[in-house]
Each structure stands twice: as C-alpha cells, then as structure tokens.
Amino acid sequence: MIAAVVQDATTGTVVMHASLNRDALVGCLTTGCAVYTARGTGAAWRKGAGSGQLQHASSARMDCDRDSMLLVVGACAASCHRGAFCCYHGMLGCPYHLCTGSVLRGIRSRDVCGASHTAMLARKGAHGVLRKLHEELGELSAVAYPGAPSILVLKEAADVCFHALMVLMACGVHPHAMCAELASRAGMPGVRERSARYGV
C-alpha cells in the first residue's frame, strides 16, 4: 500500500489524499483513470464510478523515499464526497467548504425539483442568480454605514458571498478557479493586471 497526494493538473490544488495497492496502481496506470484502494476492505475502486465525478490521471511520480506518490489528475467538479472541489477546505474552522458544498448540491439538484433555496435559485439560471445577488448587495449597502451593528453587516456580507458563489457556478466557473485567479494577481499592480486582462 502506498499513500498518494492527488493534485489538480489545472490549478495545482491538492484535492485529496488516497491509498493505492498494487491493483489500484496498475489500474490507474493502464486505464488513465484514478483508481484507489478502500482502506477498510482493500478493494480497488475507480474514483467517480458511482457519482460520475471521474478523475483522469495525467502523471504519477514517486517521492525520493519511494513511500508516497504524487498523482496529477484532471480533477472533477467535486473530488470531495461532501461536494467540494477538494477535501482540504482552507484554514481549520473555516466554513468555506460548507458554503461551496451547498452550492454544488443545489446546482446538481436543480433539475430534480430540489426544494432548497439554493436548488430553486439554481433553476432560474445565471440571470435569476444575478438578480438575487443585486438584491443582496442592496441589503448589504443598506446596513453598512458607520456605527452599524457588526452582526448585521456580517450576515448581509455572508449572503453576498454565498450568492456570488452561485453566480460563478451558474456561469460554469468553479470557486477554486477564482482562488487561482486571485493568487495569480498577488504582487501585481492593478494597472498592469487590467492591461493584461484587456490586452492594452
């Protein structure tokens, strides 16, 4: 059995950790699909065989001690069983993964009559979600004044962030792509970033 760190080929994000025995490793290398080993039963299983969230293996590298490996994959929308892009959800105590997971579940259930707010809003498409985001921005503007109760600002800002995530999802953009975009701008002057964006 060998431990594998699984990395998304596009963003470089470490999306999950897995274990592979000989059968899983052979399956991974011969099929081009990520195959892992269930630690409880020792059985090999193909990632996404049941959910459809397949990972396509693009490369595998052993570490210098040959006791772990780096598996680079074309990651699916949800590598985590909770519906998030990756299993590592930021800083300890950060609820970001709960928000992202909720949006993902809502997007998936929009065609099966999901009754949650997220599912119903997802069925309205990008324009419907944008209208809701505008509404939430107005509510934030109404409470974000000097001396306003911080709890009100916090709650309205959380609503804005949640619905901004929904806009990304409705437009086919995963929130982790936004994280990668922001990371790429680190240390870059705003004028230069805008010039690069518009080719000026």
C-alpha positions as CSV (number, residue, x, y, z in Angstrom):
1,M,0.0,0.0,0.0
2,I,1.3,3.4,-0.9
3,A,0.0,6.9,0.0
4,A,-0.9,9.3,-2.8
5,V,-1.2,13.0,-2.8
6,V,-3.7,13.9,-5.6
7,Q,-3.2,17.2,-7.3
8,D,-5.4,19.0,-9.9
9,A,-3.4,19.4,-13.1
10,T,-5.0,22.8,-14.0
11,T,-4.8,24.8,-10.7
12,G,-2.1,22.9,-8.9
13,T,-4.5,22.4,-5.9
14,V,-4.1,19.3,-3.8
15,V,-7.6,17.9,-4.0
16,M,-7.4,14.8,-1.9
17,H,-5.2,12.1,-0.2
18,A,-5.7,8.4,-1.1
19,S,-4.1,5.0,-0.8
20,L,-3.2,2.6,-3.6
21,N,-2.3,-1.0,-3.5
22,R,-0.7,-2.8,-6.5
23,D,-4.0,-3.5,-8.2
24,A,-5.1,0.1,-7.9
25,L,-1.8,1.4,-9.1
26,V,-1.9,-0.9,-12.2
27,G,-5.5,0.1,-12.9
28,C,-4.6,3.8,-12.6
29,L,-1.6,3.5,-15.0
30,T,-3.3,1.2,-17.6
31,T,-6.8,2.9,-17.7
32,G,-5.8,6.5,-17.4
33,C,-8.5,6.9,-14.7
34,A,-7.8,7.4,-11.0
35,V,-8.1,4.1,-9.1
36,Y,-7.8,4.0,-5.4
37,T,-7.9,1.4,-2.6
38,A,-10.6,1.3,0.1
39,R,-8.6,1.2,3.4
40,G,-11.4,-0.8,5.1
41,T,-11.7,-3.6,2.6
42,G,-8.6,-3.4,0.5
43,A,-10.7,-3.4,-2.7
44,A,-9.7,-1.2,-5.7
45,W,-12.3,1.4,-6.7
46,R,-12.4,3.9,-9.6
47,K,-12.9,7.4,-8.4
48,G,-16.3,8.6,-9.6
49,A,-17.6,5.2,-10.7
50,G,-20.8,5.8,-8.8
51,S,-21.1,9.6,-8.8
52,G,-19.8,10.3,-12.3
53,Q,-17.1,12.6,-10.9
54,L,-14.2,10.9,-12.6
55,Q,-10.6,11.9,-12.3
56,H,-8.3,11.3,-15.3
57,A,-4.7,10.6,-14.3
58,S,-2.1,12.6,-16.3
59,S,1.1,11.7,-14.4
60,A,2.3,9.8,-11.4
61,R,5.6,10.4,-9.6
62,M,7.3,8.6,-6.6
63,D,8.9,10.6,-3.9
64,C,12.6,10.2,-3.1
65,D,12.0,7.6,-0.4
66,R,9.6,5.7,-2.6
67,D,7.0,5.5,0.1
68,S,4.5,8.0,-1.3
69,M,3.5,9.3,-4.7
70,L,2.1,12.4,-6.4
71,L,-0.8,11.7,-8.7
72,V,-1.7,14.6,-11.0
73,V,-5.2,14.4,-12.3
74,G,-7.7,16.3,-14.4
75,A,-9.9,16.9,-11.3
76,C,-13.7,16.7,-11.4
77,A,-16.0,19.4,-10.1
78,A,-16.2,17.6,-6.7
79,S,-13.3,15.5,-5.6
80,C,-14.6,15.6,-2.0
81,H,-17.5,13.3,-1.1
82,R,-19.1,16.3,0.6
83,G,-19.4,18.0,-2.8
84,A,-16.4,20.4,-2.6
85,F,-13.7,20.7,-5.3
86,C,-11.1,19.4,-2.8
87,C,-11.0,17.7,0.5
88,Y,-8.8,20.4,2.1
89,H,-11.1,23.3,2.9
90,G,-8.7,26.0,3.9
91,M,-7.9,27.0,7.5
92,L,-9.2,24.9,10.4
93,G,-12.6,26.2,11.4
94,C,-13.3,27.9,8.1
95,P,-16.8,27.1,6.9
96,Y,-16.0,27.9,3.2
97,H,-16.3,24.2,2.2
98,L,-19.9,24.1,3.7
99,C,-20.9,27.1,1.5
100,T,-19.3,25.6,-1.6
101,G,-20.7,22.2,-1.0
102,S,-24.2,23.6,-0.5
103,V,-23.9,25.5,-3.8
104,L,-22.7,22.4,-5.6
105,R,-25.5,20.3,-4.2
106,G,-28.0,22.9,-5.2
107,I,-26.7,23.2,-8.8
108,R,-26.9,19.4,-9.1
109,S,-30.4,19.2,-7.8
110,R,-31.9,22.0,-9.9
111,D,-33.3,19.5,-12.4
112,V,-34.8,17.1,-9.8
113,C,-37.2,19.5,-8.1
114,G,-34.9,20.2,-5.1
115,A,-36.9,22.3,-2.6
116,S,-34.0,24.2,-1.0
117,H,-33.4,27.9,-1.6
118,T,-30.2,27.0,-3.5
119,A,-31.8,24.5,-5.8
120,M,-34.8,26.7,-6.6
121,L,-32.5,29.6,-7.3
122,A,-30.2,27.5,-9.5
123,R,-33.1,26.5,-11.7
124,K,-33.5,30.2,-12.6
125,G,-30.1,30.2,-14.3
126,A,-27.4,32.9,-14.3
127,H,-29.8,35.8,-14.8
128,G,-32.0,34.8,-11.9
129,V,-29.0,34.3,-9.7
130,L,-27.6,37.7,-10.7
131,R,-30.9,39.4,-9.8
132,K,-30.7,37.8,-6.4
133,L,-27.1,38.9,-6.0
134,H,-28.1,42.5,-6.8
135,E,-30.8,42.3,-4.2
136,E,-28.3,41.0,-1.6
137,L,-25.8,43.8,-2.5
138,G,-28.6,46.3,-1.9
139,E,-29.3,44.8,1.5
140,L,-25.6,45.0,2.4
141,S,-25.4,48.6,1.3
142,A,-28.4,49.4,3.5
143,V,-26.7,48.2,6.7
144,A,-23.1,49.0,6.0
145,Y,-23.0,52.5,7.5
146,P,-20.7,54.0,10.2
147,G,-21.7,52.6,13.6
148,A,-23.9,49.9,12.1
149,P,-24.2,46.7,14.2
150,S,-21.4,44.5,13.0
151,I,-23.5,41.4,13.2
152,L,-25.9,42.8,10.6
153,V,-23.0,43.7,8.3
154,L,-21.5,40.2,8.8
155,K,-24.8,38.4,7.9
156,E,-25.5,40.5,4.8
157,A,-21.9,40.2,3.6
158,A,-22.2,36.4,4.0
159,D,-25.3,36.4,1.9
160,V,-23.5,38.4,-0.8
161,C,-20.5,35.9,-0.8
162,F,-22.9,32.9,-1.0
163,H,-24.8,34.3,-3.9
164,A,-21.6,35.4,-5.7
165,L,-20.5,31.7,-5.5
166,M,-23.8,30.8,-7.1
167,V,-23.2,33.3,-9.9
168,L,-19.8,31.6,-10.5
169,M,-21.4,28.1,-10.6
170,A,-24.3,29.2,-12.8
171,C,-21.7,30.6,-15.3
172,G,-19.7,27.3,-15.2
173,V,-16.8,28.7,-13.1
174,H,-15.7,26.8,-10.1
175,P,-14.9,28.9,-7.0
176,H,-11.4,27.4,-6.9
177,A,-10.7,29.0,-10.3
178,M,-11.5,32.3,-8.6
179,C,-8.9,31.5,-5.9
180,A,-6.3,30.7,-8.5
181,E,-7.1,33.9,-10.4
182,L,-6.7,36.0,-7.2
183,A,-3.4,34.1,-6.4
184,S,-2.1,35.0,-9.8
185,R,-2.6,38.7,-9.1
186,A,-0.5,38.7,-5.9
187,G,2.1,41.4,-6.0
188,M,0.8,42.7,-9.4
189,P,-0.1,46.4,-9.7
190,G,-3.7,46.9,-10.5
191,V,-2.9,48.9,-13.7
192,R,-0.8,46.1,-15.0
193,E,-3.4,43.5,-14.2
194,R,-6.1,45.4,-16.1
195,S,-3.7,46.0,-19.0
196,A,-3.0,42.3,-19.2
197,R,-6.8,41.5,-19.0
198,Y,-7.8,43.7,-21.8
199,G,-4.7,43.5,-23.9
200,V,-3.9,47.2,-23.6
